[in-house]
Amino acid sequence: MTPINPNYDVTIIGSGHNGLVAACYLAKAGLSVLMLERNAEIGGATRSKQIFEGVEARLSVYSYLVSLFPEKIVADLGLDLELRSRKTESWTPSLDNGKRRELLLRSGDPDSNRAAFKALTGSDDDYRGYLKLQEMQESLAAVIWPSLTEPLVTRSQMRGRLDRDGEKAWQAIIEEPLGKIIEDLISDDLIRGIVFTDGRIGISTYPHDPTLLQNRSFLYHVIGRETGEWRVPVGGMGALVDQLLQVAKATGKVTIQTGAEVSAINPGASGSSIGFEIDGDEREVEARFVLCNASAQVLDRLTGSHNEAQANDIEGAGFKINMLLERLPQLRSNLCPASEAFAGTVHIDEGYEQMLACYHQSMAGEVPDKPPGEIYCHTLSDDSILSDDLKQRGFHTLTMFGLDMPYRLFEEDNERVRGEVLAKYLAGINEHLEEPIESCLAKDANGEPCIEAMSPVDLERAIHLPKGNIFHGDLTWPFTDDDDEVGTWGVETGHPQIYICGSSAKRGGAVSGIPGHNAAMKVLEVISEQQTPLSRTLTPEP
């Protein structure tokens, strides 16, 4: 068992990438940090793992691509993190009354993309609309992206930073339902669907949802690095965890305990006591600050609080499939080979009207007939996650993120419904292949196909996502409508010196490290204001 002191400056609950980011910042500032992780492995949703027995391939199991992790954090912590651009933006095939239509968009090739739009639609109109929307996104990103690692400002303050073009983008993307601007600028159903998918990743919503949840999701998916580009982490998502762990350990100030189930947080006047169990052994430590990388619902339970609105507003709707292939399948395509199509995002059954129909089916408690989803192939951009033998034999990974799969569909009979949904997704893929994807699957050491499917129920059980919600709840705007929150970091809770450092924080969600950074900045801000040398007063000398 890891030696654990009775007192720490900071205790962090959960070892996901946000908790690790916070630990690195705080330890580099000289504070002692205890990180408690209930699972046997650290990393949470950003871990990599050899999931198929006897097959040397380390897949990014739960999250796949990176856009929102700021260069500021990489530079501040000295991370050796390589994010690689993909040569293909996307390939979108469809069947329209038996007629095959498809769109291939190449990265950094506007002439090819313009021609592709025209070949699909017969004119340049939708391409111009597509570019106009991208210009709007970038005008917002230029202002909003740098603000994510700063204290919160009001809606009016953020809007006031925009120029005239930015004002128009703000109105279209932040004040009005996203469906309006998509329908104003783009007429083709397939292209509308490609655009709108960013507004519904992992959540249940529709183009004209008056809550504007779709707008918030869309915004976070298109502002990363001010370009919205999603890149492949070289070495897999676990490479980010490894880098953060290396920085944390190098400080000599971070203690990490796995297999630690936290049972209670008891806030006090000058700190908190944290109760936890390791192998049946009850333990307790004192900490001046507590950061929660788990969900807000978990924090409420641990502190004995209750937030009814928060508890009712968390249902996730994502479905994940991991595959290892002996070879890429042959496509039914007149545009490109599989090696080019799968090098970007492959959109399956993501037409605009079809996704609306699937949304209504899923909200009525039915498994959609043709569920939409997106496919990524890590190994076409980075094959370092494969053994040399698998590389030479032409193996590849495929991962699929399915939409419109709310937790409620799986709650009563997860195993049966998961199998039904997996079959529907594979059928959707196979419509666009010359050979069934099943015939391309590698076999594990037991001769079983290398394929793994996870429903929201599975995600809740495996990595404790509340109702399988990859964002821990509804995404928030990157500003505040509450004057009392101006100047805060969006991590504060009802308990002084207990902060959220994970996806439940304002401006949380996705692989960003932003909540971890902001929680650390809050701790350091409080210390600066109090001018208390915590490491000398709370941490016993070795």
MOJO-V196766 format. One record per backbone hydrogen bond with DSSP energy under -1.0 kcal/mol. CO is the residue of the C=O (numbers start at 1). NH is the residue of the N-H. E is the energy in kcal/mol with one decimal. If there is no record, write none. Layout:
CO:NH:E + CO:NH:E
//
This chain:
6:286:-2.7 + 8:288:-1.4 + 9:289:-1.9 + 10:34:-2.5 + 11:291:-2.6 + 12:36:-2.8 + 13:293:-2.7 + 15:43:-1.3 + 16:20:-2.2 + 17:21:-2.4 + 18:22:-2.4 + 19:23:-2.4 + 20:24:-2.4 + 21:25:-2.3 + 22:26:-2.5 + 23:27:-2.8 + 24:28:-2.4 + 26:31:-2.3 + 27:30:-1.7 + 32:10:-2.0 + 33:255:-2.9 + 34:12:-3.2 + 35:257:-3.0 + 36:14:-3.0 + 37:260:-2.7 + 39:259:-2.1 + 43:46:-2.5 + 44:47:-1.1 + 47:61:-1.1 + 49:51:-1.2 + 49:59:-2.3 + 52:55:-2.1 + 53:445:-2.9 + 55:57:-2.1 + 56:387:-1.8 + 59:49:-2.1 + 59:61:-1.1 + 66:231:-3.1 + 70:74:-1.6 + 71:75:-2.9 + 72:76:-3.0 + 73:77:-2.3 + 74:79:-2.3 + 79:81:-1.2 + 82:234:-2.6 + 84:232:-2.7 + 87:107:-1.7 + 89:345:-2.1 + 90:105:-2.9 + 91:347:-2.0 + 92:103:-1.8 + 94:101:-2.5 + 96:99:-1.8 + 99:96:-3.3 + 101:94:-2.5 + 103:92:-2.5 + 105:89:-2.1 + 105:90:-1.6 + 106:109:-1.2 + 109:113:-2.1 + 110:114:-2.6 + 111:115:-2.0 + 112:116:-2.1 + 113:117:-2.3 + 114:118:-2.2 + 115:119:-2.5 + 116:120:-1.7 + 117:121:-2.8 + 118:122:-2.8 + 124:128:-2.4 + 125:129:-2.2 + 126:130:-2.7 + 127:131:-2.5 + 128:132:-2.2 + 129:133:-2.2 + 130:134:-1.8 + 131:135:-2.4 + 132:136:-2.1 + 133:137:-2.5 + 134:138:-2.5 + 135:139:-2.0 + 136:140:-1.8 + 137:141:-2.7 + 138:142:-2.1 + 140:144:-3.1 + 141:145:-2.0 + 145:148:-1.3 + 147:150:-1.9 + 152:487:-2.5 + 153:480:-2.4 + 154:158:-2.4 + 155:159:-2.6 + 156:160:-2.0 + 158:161:-1.4 + 159:162:-1.7 + 163:167:-2.1 + 164:168:-1.6 + 165:169:-2.0 + 166:170:-2.7 + 167:171:-2.2 + 168:172:-2.0 + 169:173:-2.6 + 170:174:-2.6 + 170:175:-1.3 + 177:180:-1.9 + 178:182:-1.9 + 179:183:-2.5 + 180:184:-2.0 + 181:185:-2.0 + 182:186:-2.2 + 188:192:-2.5 + 189:193:-2.1 + 189:352:-1.4 + 190:194:-1.9 + 191:195:-2.0 + 192:196:-2.5 + 193:197:-1.6 + 196:199:-2.2 + 197:200:-1.9 + 200:203:-1.0 + 202:317:-1.8 + 206:209:-1.9 + 207:179:-2.5 + 209:212:-1.6 + 212:216:-1.9 + 213:217:-2.3 + 214:218:-2.3 + 215:219:-2.7 + 216:220:-1.9 + 217:221:-1.5 + 219:222:-1.0 + 223:226:-2.4 + 224:227:-2.1 + 224:228:-3.1 + 231:66:-2.7 + 232:84:-3.1 + 233:236:-2.3 + 236:239:-1.9 + 237:240:-1.1 + 237:241:-1.1 + 238:242:-2.8 + 239:243:-2.1 + 240:244:-2.4 + 241:245:-2.8 + 242:246:-2.2 + 243:247:-2.1 + 244:248:-2.6 + 245:249:-2.6 + 246:250:-1.9 + 249:252:-1.2 + 253:33:-2.9 + 255:35:-3.3 + 257:37:-2.8 + 261:277:-2.0 + 264:275:-2.5 + 266:273:-2.0 + 271:268:-2.9 + 272:287:-2.6 + 273:266:-3.0 + 274:285:-1.8 + 275:263:-2.7 + 275:264:-1.5 + 276:283:-3.4 + 277:261:-2.4 + 278:281:-2.3 + 281:278:-2.2 + 283:276:-2.2 + 285:274:-2.8 + 286:8:-2.3 + 287:272:-3.0 + 289:11:-2.2 + 290:499:-2.8 + 291:13:-2.9 + 292:501:-2.6 + 295:299:-2.1 + 296:300:-2.4 + 297:301:-2.0 + 298:302:-2.5 + 299:303:-2.0 + 300:305:-2.3 + 302:265:-2.4 + 307:311:-2.5 + 308:312:-1.6 + 310:313:-1.1 + 316:407:-1.8 + 317:405:-2.1 + 319:402:-4.2 + 320:454:-3.0 + 321:400:-2.7 + 322:452:-2.6 + 323:398:-2.2 + 324:442:-2.8 + 325:396:-2.0 + 330:434:-2.9 + 331:333:-1.2 + 337:340:-1.1 + 337:341:-2.3 + 338:342:-2.7 + 341:344:-1.3 + 345:91:-2.2 + 346:375:-2.1 + 348:373:-2.2 + 351:355:-2.5 + 352:356:-1.5 + 353:357:-2.1 + 354:358:-2.4 + 355:359:-2.3 + 356:360:-2.1 + 357:361:-2.2 + 358:362:-2.7 + 359:363:-2.3 + 360:364:-1.2 + 361:366:-2.5 + 362:365:-1.4 + 372:403:-2.9 + 373:348:-2.9 + 374:401:-2.9 + 375:346:-2.2 + 376:399:-2.6 + 378:381:-1.7 + 378:382:-2.2 + 383:386:-1.9 + 385:58:-2.4 + 387:391:-2.3 + 388:392:-2.4 + 389:393:-1.5 + 390:395:-2.3 + 391:394:-1.5 + 396:325:-3.8 + 398:323:-2.8 + 399:376:-2.8 + 400:321:-2.3 + 401:374:-2.1 + 402:319:-1.6 + 406:409:-1.8 + 407:410:-1.6 + 407:411:-1.0 + 413:417:-2.3 + 414:418:-2.7 + 415:419:-1.8 + 416:420:-2.0 + 417:421:-2.8 + 418:422:-2.6 + 419:423:-2.0 + 420:424:-1.6 + 421:425:-2.4 + 422:426:-2.5 + 423:427:-2.1 + 424:428:-2.1 + 425:429:-2.1 + 426:430:-2.6 + 427:431:-1.3 + 429:432:-2.0 + 430:433:-1.7 + 432:332:-2.3 + 436:439:-1.4 + 437:440:-1.4 + 440:326:-3.4 + 442:450:-2.6 + 444:447:-2.1 + 448:444:-2.8 + 449:451:-1.8 + 450:324:-2.0 + 452:322:-2.9 + 454:320:-2.6 + 455:459:-2.3 + 456:460:-2.0 + 457:461:-2.0 + 458:462:-2.7 + 459:463:-2.1 + 459:465:-1.2 + 460:464:-1.1 + 465:468:-2.4 + 466:469:-2.1 + 467:316:-2.0 + 469:472:-1.5 + 480:155:-1.3 + 482:485:-2.0 + 485:488:-2.3 + 488:152:-3.2 + 490:506:-2.5 + 491:500:-2.8 + 495:498:-1.9 + 497:290:-1.9 + 499:292:-3.0 + 502:505:-2.0 + 505:508:-1.6 + 510:512:-1.3 + 513:517:-2.5 + 514:518:-2.8 + 515:519:-2.5 + 516:520:-2.0 + 517:521:-2.4 + 518:522:-1.9 + 519:523:-2.2 + 520:524:-2.5 + 521:525:-2.1 + 522:526:-2.4 + 523:527:-2.4 + 524:528:-2.3 + 525:529:-2.3 + 526:530:-2.3 + 527:531:-2.2 + 532:534:-2.2 + 533:536:-1.3 + 533:537:-1.5 + 534:538:-3.1
//
